[in-house]
Amino acid sequence: MFVKPADGLKILDPLRRDYLPAEGRTVTLDTYWRRRLADGDVVEATPDKPGKKA
């Protein structure tokens, strides 16, 4: 699953031991990420295609 942090939040990725980047990251949907989604700390997103400028 690909997620991005909600606006203005820094979310810890416990497996990588760093913060989820603003552009998002693919994560394994487990209890931790389900809770972040339910709390609104992260949002499910679609990864940007390589070479696409925002």
PDB file of N, CA, C and O in Angstrom, chain B, residues numbered from 101:
ATOM      1  N   MET B 101       0.843  -1.158   0.000  1.00  0.00           N
ATOM      2  CA  MET B 101       0.000   0.000   0.000  1.00  0.00           C
ATOM      3  C   MET B 101       0.896   1.231   0.000  1.00  0.00           C
ATOM      4  O   MET B 101       1.924   1.251   0.677  1.00  0.00           O
ATOM      5  N   PHE B 102       0.514   2.254  -0.752  1.00  0.00           N
ATOM      6  CA  PHE B 102       1.277   3.494  -0.826  1.00  0.00           C
ATOM      7  C   PHE B 102       0.568   4.541   0.021  1.00  0.00           C
ATOM      8  O   PHE B 102      -0.621   4.795  -0.174  1.00  0.00           O
ATOM      9  N   VAL B 103       1.286   5.147   0.956  1.00  0.00           N
ATOM     10  CA  VAL B 103       0.707   6.158   1.841  1.00  0.00           C
ATOM     11  C   VAL B 103       1.581   7.402   1.882  1.00  0.00           C
ATOM     12  O   VAL B 103       2.785   7.357   1.630  1.00  0.00           O
ATOM     13  N   LYS B 104       0.930   8.514   2.207  1.00  0.00           N
ATOM     14  CA  LYS B 104       1.615   9.789   2.426  1.00  0.00           C
ATOM     15  C   LYS B 104       1.180  10.309   3.786  1.00  0.00           C
ATOM     16  O   LYS B 104       0.069  10.019   4.231  1.00  0.00           O
ATOM     17  N   PRO B 105       2.039  11.073   4.455  1.00  0.00           N
ATOM     18  CA  PRO B 105       1.618  11.656   5.728  1.00  0.00           C
ATOM     19  C   PRO B 105       0.552  12.719   5.494  1.00  0.00           C
ATOM     20  O   PRO B 105       0.577  13.413   4.478  1.00  0.00           O
ATOM     21  N   ALA B 106      -0.377  12.847   6.424  1.00  0.00           N
ATOM     22  CA  ALA B 106      -1.369  13.912   6.355  1.00  0.00           C
ATOM     23  C   ALA B 106      -0.636  15.250   6.460  1.00  0.00           C
ATOM     24  O   ALA B 106       0.472  15.321   6.993  1.00  0.00           O
ATOM     25  N   ASP B 107      -1.262  16.300   5.950  1.00  0.00           N
ATOM     26  CA  ASP B 107      -0.634  17.626   5.929  1.00  0.00           C
ATOM     27  C   ASP B 107      -0.102  18.032   7.297  1.00  0.00           C
ATOM     28  O   ASP B 107      -0.814  17.988   8.301  1.00  0.00           O
ATOM     29  N   GLY B 108       1.157  18.426   7.311  1.00  0.00           N
ATOM     30  CA  GLY B 108       1.785  18.961   8.511  1.00  0.00           C
ATOM     31  C   GLY B 108       2.265  17.930   9.524  1.00  0.00           C
ATOM     32  O   GLY B 108       2.741  18.303  10.596  1.00  0.00           O
ATOM     33  N   LEU B 109       2.150  16.638   9.209  1.00  0.00           N
ATOM     34  CA  LEU B 109       2.556  15.617  10.172  1.00  0.00           C
ATOM     35  C   LEU B 109       3.845  14.924   9.758  1.00  0.00           C
ATOM     36  O   LEU B 109       4.135  14.775   8.571  1.00  0.00           O
ATOM     37  N   LYS B 110       4.615  14.502  10.760  1.00  0.00           N
ATOM     38  CA  LYS B 110       5.799  13.662  10.550  1.00  0.00           C
ATOM     39  C   LYS B 110       5.457  12.318  11.170  1.00  0.00           C
ATOM     40  O   LYS B 110       5.196  12.219  12.369  1.00  0.00           O
ATOM     41  N   ILE B 111       5.463  11.290  10.341  1.00  0.00           N
ATOM     42  CA  ILE B 111       5.056   9.962  10.788  1.00  0.00           C
ATOM     43  C   ILE B 111       6.261   9.025  10.759  1.00  0.00           C
ATOM     44  O   ILE B 111       6.935   8.899   9.737  1.00  0.00           O
ATOM     45  N   LEU B 112       6.518   8.385  11.864  1.00  0.00           N
ATOM     46  CA  LEU B 112       7.634   7.451  11.974  1.00  0.00           C
ATOM     47  C   LEU B 112       7.301   6.142  11.270  1.00  0.00           C
ATOM     48  O   LEU B 112       6.214   5.592  11.446  1.00  0.00           O
ATOM     49  N   ASP B 113       8.239   5.652  10.478  1.00  0.00           N
ATOM     50  CA  ASP B 113       8.132   4.331   9.855  1.00  0.00           C
ATOM     51  C   ASP B 113       8.944   3.388  10.735  1.00  0.00           C
ATOM     52  O   ASP B 113      10.174   3.433  10.707  1.00  0.00           O
ATOM     53  N   PRO B 114       8.284   2.534  11.515  1.00  0.00           N
ATOM     54  CA  PRO B 114       9.021   1.714  12.481  1.00  0.00           C
ATOM     55  C   PRO B 114       9.949   0.677  11.856  1.00  0.00           C
ATOM     56  O   PRO B 114      10.932   0.285  12.485  1.00  0.00           O
ATOM     57  N   LEU B 115       9.669   0.227  10.652  1.00  0.00           N
ATOM     58  CA  LEU B 115      10.550  -0.763  10.026  1.00  0.00           C
ATOM     59  C   LEU B 115      11.831  -0.133   9.506  1.00  0.00           C
ATOM     60  O   LEU B 115      12.905  -0.724   9.618  1.00  0.00           O
ATOM     61  N   ARG B 116      11.727   1.047   8.945  1.00  0.00           N
ATOM     62  CA  ARG B 116      12.911   1.723   8.401  1.00  0.00           C
ATOM     63  C   ARG B 116      13.577   2.629   9.427  1.00  0.00           C
ATOM     64  O   ARG B 116      14.698   3.095   9.220  1.00  0.00           O
ATOM     65  N   ARG B 117      12.894   2.870  10.513  1.00  0.00           N
ATOM     66  CA  ARG B 117      13.398   3.725  11.588  1.00  0.00           C
ATOM     67  C   ARG B 117      13.745   5.126  11.097  1.00  0.00           C
ATOM     68  O   ARG B 117      14.775   5.699  11.450  1.00  0.00           O
ATOM     69  N   ASP B 118      12.841   5.655  10.265  1.00  0.00           N
ATOM     70  CA  ASP B 118      12.954   7.040   9.821  1.00  0.00           C
ATOM     71  C   ASP B 118      11.540   7.566   9.603  1.00  0.00           C
ATOM     72  O   ASP B 118      10.560   6.863   9.847  1.00  0.00           O
ATOM     73  N   TYR B 119      11.446   8.810   9.143  1.00  0.00           N
ATOM     74  CA  TYR B 119      10.139   9.402   8.919  1.00  0.00           C
ATOM     75  C   TYR B 119       9.642   9.117   7.511  1.00  0.00           C
ATOM     76  O   TYR B 119      10.422   9.063   6.560  1.00  0.00           O
ATOM     77  N   LEU B 120       8.347   8.937   7.394  1.00  0.00           N
ATOM     78  CA  LEU B 120       7.705   8.757   6.106  1.00  0.00           C
ATOM     79  C   LEU B 120       7.902  10.036   5.301  1.00  0.00           C
ATOM     80  O   LEU B 120       7.536  11.112   5.774  1.00  0.00           O
ATOM     81  N   PRO B 121       8.473   9.951   4.096  1.00  0.00           N
ATOM     82  CA  PRO B 121       8.713  11.168   3.322  1.00  0.00           C
ATOM     83  C   PRO B 121       7.401  11.806   2.863  1.00  0.00           C
ATOM     84  O   PRO B 121       6.392  11.119   2.704  1.00  0.00           O
ATOM     85  N   ALA B 122       7.422  13.117   2.653  1.00  0.00           N
ATOM     86  CA  ALA B 122       6.227  13.850   2.229  1.00  0.00           C
ATOM     87  C   ALA B 122       5.675  13.320   0.915  1.00  0.00           C
ATOM     88  O   ALA B 122       4.466  13.361   0.685  1.00  0.00           O
ATOM     89  N   GLU B 123       6.569  12.816   0.040  1.00  0.00           N
ATOM     90  CA  GLU B 123       6.110  12.281  -1.253  1.00  0.00           C
ATOM     91  C   GLU B 123       5.523  10.877  -1.116  1.00  0.00           C
ATOM     92  O   GLU B 123       4.983  10.341  -2.084  1.00  0.00           O
ATOM     93  N   GLY B 124       5.621  10.275   0.067  1.00  0.00           N
ATOM     94  CA  GLY B 124       5.009   8.986   0.337  1.00  0.00           C
ATOM     95  C   GLY B 124       5.950   7.819   0.148  1.00  0.00           C
ATOM     96  O   GLY B 124       7.092   7.969  -0.288  1.00  0.00           O
ATOM     97  N   ARG B 125       5.433   6.648   0.491  1.00  0.00           N
ATOM     98  CA  ARG B 125       6.238   5.420   0.437  1.00  0.00           C
ATOM     99  C   ARG B 125       5.292   4.218   0.435  1.00  0.00           C
ATOM    100  O   ARG B 125       4.184   4.275   0.968  1.00  0.00           O
ATOM    101  N   THR B 126       5.757   3.141  -0.174  1.00  0.00           N
ATOM    102  CA  THR B 126       5.017   1.884  -0.122  1.00  0.00           C
ATOM    103  C   THR B 126       5.324   1.205   1.208  1.00  0.00           C
ATOM    104  O   THR B 126       6.485   1.049   1.585  1.00  0.00           O
ATOM    105  N   VAL B 127       4.273   0.805   1.911  1.00  0.00           N
ATOM    106  CA  VAL B 127       4.423   0.150   3.208  1.00  0.00           C
ATOM    107  C   VAL B 127       3.605  -1.137   3.218  1.00  0.00           C
ATOM    108  O   VAL B 127       2.700  -1.315   2.402  1.00  0.00           O
ATOM    109  N   THR B 128       3.928  -2.020   4.139  1.00  0.00           N
ATOM    110  CA  THR B 128       3.156  -3.242   4.340  1.00  0.00           C
ATOM    111  C   THR B 128       1.976  -2.909   5.237  1.00  0.00           C
ATOM    112  O   THR B 128       2.147  -2.349   6.320  1.00  0.00           O
ATOM    113  N   LEU B 129       0.783  -3.255   4.784  1.00  0.00           N
ATOM    114  CA  LEU B 129      -0.412  -2.950   5.566  1.00  0.00           C
ATOM    115  C   LEU B 129      -0.486  -3.881   6.775  1.00  0.00           C
ATOM    116  O   LEU B 129      -0.903  -5.034   6.666  1.00  0.00           O
ATOM    117  N   ASP B 130      -0.073  -3.358   7.923  1.00  0.00           N
ATOM    118  CA  ASP B 130      -0.104  -4.117   9.165  1.00  0.00           C
ATOM    119  C   ASP B 130      -0.876  -3.300  10.196  1.00  0.00           C
ATOM    120  O   ASP B 130      -1.472  -2.275   9.863  1.00  0.00           O
ATOM    121  N   THR B 131      -0.863  -3.749  11.426  1.00  0.00           N
ATOM    122  CA  THR B 131      -1.615  -3.072  12.477  1.00  0.00           C
ATOM    123  C   THR B 131      -1.189  -1.617  12.635  1.00  0.00           C
ATOM    124  O   THR B 131      -2.035  -0.741  12.810  1.00  0.00           O
ATOM    125  N   TYR B 132       0.109  -1.353  12.576  1.00  0.00           N
ATOM    126  CA  TYR B 132       0.618   0.013  12.736  1.00  0.00           C
ATOM    127  C   TYR B 132       0.034   0.937  11.671  1.00  0.00           C
ATOM    128  O   TYR B 132      -0.492   2.001  12.000  1.00  0.00           O
ATOM    129  N   TRP B 133       0.121   0.545  10.399  1.00  0.00           N
ATOM    130  CA  TRP B 133      -0.350   1.413   9.314  1.00  0.00           C
ATOM    131  C   TRP B 133      -1.869   1.482   9.265  1.00  0.00           C
ATOM    132  O   TRP B 133      -2.425   2.510   8.879  1.00  0.00           O
ATOM    133  N   ARG B 134      -2.551   0.407   9.649  1.00  0.00           N
ATOM    134  CA  ARG B 134      -4.021   0.464   9.736  1.00  0.00           C
ATOM    135  C   ARG B 134      -4.444   1.508  10.768  1.00  0.00           C
ATOM    136  O   ARG B 134      -5.401   2.253  10.552  1.00  0.00           O
ATOM    137  N   ARG B 135      -3.731   1.556  11.877  1.00  0.00           N
ATOM    138  CA  ARG B 135      -4.051   2.537  12.921  1.00  0.00           C
ATOM    139  C   ARG B 135      -3.772   3.958  12.434  1.00  0.00           C
ATOM    140  O   ARG B 135      -4.571   4.862  12.682  1.00  0.00           O
ATOM    141  N   ARG B 136      -2.652   4.164  11.747  1.00  0.00           N
ATOM    142  CA  ARG B 136      -2.329   5.495  11.209  1.00  0.00           C
ATOM    143  C   ARG B 136      -3.415   5.955  10.232  1.00  0.00           C
ATOM    144  O   ARG B 136      -3.814   7.120  10.239  1.00  0.00           O
ATOM    145  N   LEU B 137      -3.891   5.022   9.388  1.00  0.00           N
ATOM    146  CA  LEU B 137      -4.975   5.350   8.456  1.00  0.00           C
ATOM    147  C   LEU B 137      -6.256   5.703   9.206  1.00  0.00           C
ATOM    148  O   LEU B 137      -6.898   6.709   8.903  1.00  0.00           O
ATOM    149  N   ALA B 138      -6.624   4.881  10.177  1.00  0.00           N
ATOM    150  CA  ALA B 138      -7.853   5.105  10.940  1.00  0.00           C
ATOM    151  C   ALA B 138      -7.817   6.426  11.698  1.00  0.00           C
ATOM    152  O   ALA B 138      -8.842   7.093  11.838  1.00  0.00           O
ATOM    153  N   ASP B 139      -6.637   6.806  12.189  1.00  0.00           N
ATOM    154  CA  ASP B 139      -6.490   8.054  12.943  1.00  0.00           C
ATOM    155  C   ASP B 139      -6.365   9.276  12.042  1.00  0.00           C
ATOM    156  O   ASP B 139      -6.420  10.409  12.521  1.00  0.00           O
ATOM    157  N   GLY B 140      -6.196   9.052  10.733  1.00  0.00           N
ATOM    158  CA  GLY B 140      -6.042  10.175   9.810  1.00  0.00           C
ATOM    159  C   GLY B 140      -4.634  10.732   9.758  1.00  0.00           C
ATOM    160  O   GLY B 140      -4.416  11.820   9.226  1.00  0.00           O
ATOM    161  N   ASP B 141      -3.669   9.994  10.309  1.00  0.00           N
ATOM    162  CA  ASP B 141      -2.276  10.451  10.304  1.00  0.00           C
ATOM    163  C   ASP B 141      -1.623  10.284   8.940  1.00  0.00           C
ATOM    164  O   ASP B 141      -0.711  11.031   8.587  1.00  0.00           O
ATOM    165  N   VAL B 142      -2.094   9.295   8.167  1.00  0.00           N
ATOM    166  CA  VAL B 142      -1.620   9.085   6.802  1.00  0.00           C
ATOM    167  C   VAL B 142      -2.830   8.946   5.890  1.00  0.00           C
ATOM    168  O   VAL B 142      -3.938   8.652   6.340  1.00  0.00           O
ATOM    169  N   VAL B 143      -2.596   9.164   4.603  1.00  0.00           N
ATOM    170  CA  VAL B 143      -3.648   8.989   3.605  1.00  0.00           C
ATOM    171  C   VAL B 143      -3.146   8.040   2.533  1.00  0.00           C
ATOM    172  O   VAL B 143      -1.973   8.066   2.161  1.00  0.00           O
ATOM    173  N   GLU B 144      -4.051   7.198   2.039  1.00  0.00           N
ATOM    174  CA  GLU B 144      -3.693   6.306   0.945  1.00  0.00           C
ATOM    175  C   GLU B 144      -3.557   7.152  -0.307  1.00  0.00           C
ATOM    176  O   GLU B 144      -4.372   8.042  -0.550  1.00  0.00           O
ATOM    177  N   ALA B 145      -2.538   6.881  -1.097  1.00  0.00           N
ATOM    178  CA  ALA B 145      -2.251   7.698  -2.273  1.00  0.00           C
ATOM    179  C   ALA B 145      -1.773   6.817  -3.413  1.00  0.00           C
ATOM    180  O   ALA B 145      -1.566   5.614  -3.257  1.00  0.00           O
ATOM    181  N   THR B 146      -1.606   7.453  -4.563  1.00  0.00           N
ATOM    182  CA  THR B 146      -1.059   6.785  -5.740  1.00  0.00           C
ATOM    183  C   THR B 146       0.347   7.318  -5.952  1.00  0.00           C
ATOM    184  O   THR B 146       0.548   8.532  -5.953  1.00  0.00           O
ATOM    185  N   PRO B 147       1.324   6.438  -6.133  1.00  0.00           N
ATOM    186  CA  PRO B 147       2.692   6.927  -6.346  1.00  0.00           C
ATOM    187  C   PRO B 147       2.787   7.726  -7.634  1.00  0.00           C
ATOM    188  O   PRO B 147       2.144   7.393  -8.630  1.00  0.00           O
ATOM    189  N   ASP B 148       3.596   8.786  -7.611  1.00  0.00           N
ATOM    190  CA  ASP B 148       3.851   9.570  -8.817  1.00  0.00           C
ATOM    191  C   ASP B 148       4.637   8.716  -9.789  1.00  0.00           C
ATOM    192  O   ASP B 148       5.488   7.922  -9.388  1.00  0.00           O
ATOM    193  N   LYS B 149       4.349   8.882 -11.062  1.00  0.00           N
ATOM    194  CA  LYS B 149       5.091   8.146 -12.083  1.00  0.00           C
ATOM    195  C   LYS B 149       6.462   8.776 -12.247  1.00  0.00           C
ATOM    196  O   LYS B 149       6.584   9.999 -12.175  1.00  0.00           O
ATOM    197  N   PRO B 150       7.495   7.977 -12.465  1.00  0.00           N
ATOM    198  CA  PRO B 150       8.843   8.534 -12.662  1.00  0.00           C
ATOM    199  C   PRO B 150       8.858   9.517 -13.831  1.00  0.00           C
ATOM    200  O   PRO B 150       8.277   9.260 -14.886  1.00  0.00           O
ATOM    201  N   GLY B 151       9.529  10.637 -13.623  1.00  0.00           N
ATOM    202  CA  GLY B 151       9.652  11.644 -14.671  1.00  0.00           C
ATOM    203  C   GLY B 151       8.499  12.620 -14.722  1.00  0.00           C
ATOM    204  O   GLY B 151       8.554  13.596 -15.471  1.00  0.00           O
ATOM    205  N   LYS B 152       7.457  12.385 -13.946  1.00  0.00           N
ATOM    206  CA  LYS B 152       6.310  13.289 -13.928  1.00  0.00           C
ATOM    207  C   LYS B 152       6.594  14.433 -12.968  1.00  0.00           C
ATOM    208  O   LYS B 152       6.990  14.206 -11.824  1.00  0.00           O
ATOM    209  N   LYS B 153       6.393  15.656 -13.427  1.00  0.00           N
ATOM    210  CA  LYS B 153       6.615  16.814 -12.571  1.00  0.00           C
ATOM    211  C   LYS B 153       5.291  17.291 -12.010  1.00  0.00           C
ATOM    212  O   LYS B 153       4.297  17.393 -12.729  1.00  0.00           O
ATOM    213  N   ALA B 154       5.288  17.584 -10.715  1.00  0.00           N
ATOM    214  CA  ALA B 154       4.064  18.035 -10.053  1.00  0.00           C
ATOM    215  C   ALA B 154       3.935  19.537 -10.131  1.00  0.00           C
ATOM    216  O   ALA B 154       2.963  20.100  -9.627  1.00  0.00           O
TER     217      ALA B 154
END
